[in-house]
């Protein structure tokens, strides 16, 4: 079981969420190494992208030199009394058109391949995240905001998808352009090339300073984006409670705090990145002035032609362009690295302990459950269940009662192996559940949780979630036993009505009835009802109890409820306080003792 340490705790069960600390500065090198592993399967295609990018760049680089030759032909013609060789110009022009067409073709091919690579990599991210979610322990979801998890799956993956294609291709093109243009510039004039190169150190110094100061703001921006998504999701899904407790102002203030952090980090990162372009243009203009002066002198000396100067000016413009692109590439890589690290952090979260046991699934389940000296705490230094021992007979109806925080729901979490115990053992028909597969343990139980959960689909599909391949007749029968069939038939499309957990067209009690129907359809050998009727009115509660009598017949069932009127007919009542069983017996027997159960019961009537 994954233990959560060094985090503030707000009390109650782990479902009372905790907020993590502010994320530390990014480890760019580690993130880059992990990201390279995702690129390895596509190395052959990446080589093709490299070759096509180089070819497109080479053709682009050759064009200014050829244009310079055209200019020299015109200049020579003018100097020879307007005898311009139009045939030669036409040949050069057709050659340029072919170069431009070839460059466009290779650019298209490398863009097409790179787009497929970037989409496949982001597909791998989403696949790995989805698989990771199924392997994470329940404790992770209990202690992390849903919105932040969703942000990693959506916003961060989308950031990588958008930036990968742009950034990688630009990096290849920029490197090839710098090298190719440098060679062509040296061929034309080494003196002018030295002047052009003189501006590079100044450019790199500014880029390094800006990247260094903006990286922290990009990290904070991604972190704040996750927090604001979490807050919005939390407030939207619980808007009725927020309004009921007049919490709008507090919610808005908290939102404003997060939004302010996002605003500050956003404008600072964008401002610093935005400084790069003006600075690069200013530095490149200084180079133009120096080259213009020197090239004029070299032309007078006969060391460079007019066409050569024209070509060099074009090369110089193209030479500073990839340097300017470097500023943009740096920003793209920063945001990509910030998003990738958040994804890798999620993928590196501690998973459930691997299942190495090969104990076969229990057949012909009788339903005998034994808790032998169970000790457990959500945190190492805060035990909740202490030396818990109980013997549950097959096919008995067991009620677990006690005040809030007594450990009732925790018992269910341990029984379902949502968490693993610290010590002791839980046996089902004599088999230690820690030696069974988690899926096999959970298949033994039908479950109605305290928090209802309905997904965006038809009512029929929501009920059928309890049994794969259920027929319409089975779904209707389950709904009838859950006393919800009549209500369903009054809806516009009956069992084909689209609902979801966030829709308010059906009440909380009706949602709970649907989850009960789901458990009835599952027809598991044992049953867990966690606050199954806590949100249902008295009349509906009576109807549910009738269905439950039939459902729990010949099954071992566990009922957790604060409303003690719902468990009068239980075969065994376990009374819990501070993680221990303080009393056990049947309803009337416990009342006659006039102990802790007696006090709980009288406090409700």
Secondary structure, 3 states (H helix, E strand, C coil): CCCCCCCCCCCCCCCCCCCCCCCCCCCHHHHHHHHHHHHHCCHHHHHHHHHHHHHHHHHHHHHHHHHHHHHHHHHHHHHCCCCCCHHHHHHHHHHHHHHHHHHHHHHHHHHHHHHHHHHHHHHHHHHHHHHHHHHECHHHHHCCCHHHHHHHHHHHHHHHHHHHHHHHHHHHHHHHHHHHHHHHHHHHCHHHHHHHHHCHHHHHHHHHHHHHHHHHHHHHHHHHHHHHHHHHHHHHHCHHHHHHCCCHHHHHHHHHHHHHHHHHHHHHHHHHHHHHHHHHHHHHHHHHHHHHHHHHHHHHCCCCCHHHHHHHHHHHHHHHHHHHHHHHHHHHHHHHHHHHHHHHHHHCCCECCCCCCCCCCCCCCCCCEEEEEEEECCECCECCEEEEEEEECCCCEEEEEECCCCCHHHHHHHHCCCCCCCEEEEEECCEEHHHCCHHHHHCCEEEECCCCCCCCEEHHHHHHCCCCCCCHHHHHHHHHHCCCHHHHHCCCCHHHCEECCCCCCCCHHHHHHHHHHHHHHHCCCEEEEECCCCCCCHHHHHHHHHHHHHHHCCCEEEEECCCHHHHCCCCEEEEEECCEEEEEECHHHHHHHCCHHHHHHHHCC
